[in-house]
Amino acid sequence: MTNDDYKNYGVADIKRYRAIAAARQSLEQKDSEGAKKSLEKLAESIGVAEKDREAVVSSITSSGQSLEACLKNFEAKYGAAQANSTIGDLFNLYKDNFKSYLNEENYKEAETLFTGKDNANKKYGDLIEKYGKAQEILKSKTGNFSEEQKKKAEKEYKELSKYMTPLQVFENLEVKKIAEPIEKSSIKELLNSLYQKEEETKKAA
C-alpha cells in the first residue's frame, strides 16, 4: 500500500486496530495463545462475524510468514490512524485519562494546550517527526550539531513532551486493557493444565 492508501485513517480507527499492538506484545513475550486471542479481538473490532473469527485467526497463524504479514498490515493502519489524528481529536479520545491522572488545574492547562485554536488541528504525525528530530540532536555524539542547535532542540523536546508523553502513556494504558485479561487467561490455562488429571486431559484432547 502507498501513503495515499493510509490517508483516510483517523482517530476512530485507533480503537479499531488497537488489538494489533496487544498481539505484537504477546508474540514478543512468546505467548502464541495470547497473540491468537488478541487477533480474535482485532477480528471482532473490524467486523468479522463471530462464527468466522476462529477460522480467520487459524489461517493467519498457520505460518510465521502469514502472521508477520498480518501484523505489519494492521500495524501500518494503526500507526496511520494515530499519525493522521489531530491533537484536538486525541485529547477527546483520552479525555477520561487526562481527567483521571491530572489535577483540575493541570487538566485545564492540558485542555487549553491540546484544544486551543493554534494547536487543535495539528497532526500527531507531524509532532512525532519533530519530536524524533529533537531527540536525534540531543542524543547525537557526532559533533554535527552546534550548541545553539542543541539548545533549540532541548527547548522543542521539552515543549513537545507535553503532547507526546501523555499520548504515548494513555495509548499504552488502552492497549494494556486488552492485553492484561488475555495474559491472565493464558496464565490461568497454563497453570490449570499442570494439575489436570490425565483422564481429563485425554477427554480435552
Secondary structure, 3 states (H helix, E strand, C coil): CCHHHHCCCCHHHHHHHCHHHHHHHHHHCCCHHHHHHHHHHHHHHCCCCHHHHHHHHHHHCCCHHHHHHHHHHHHHHHHHHHHHCEHHHHHHHCHHHHHHHCCHHHHHHHHHHHHCCCCCCCEHHHHHHHHHHHHHHHHCCCCCCCHHHHHHHHHHHHHHHHHHHHHHHHHHHHHHHHHHHHHHHHHHHHHHHHHCCHHHHHHHC
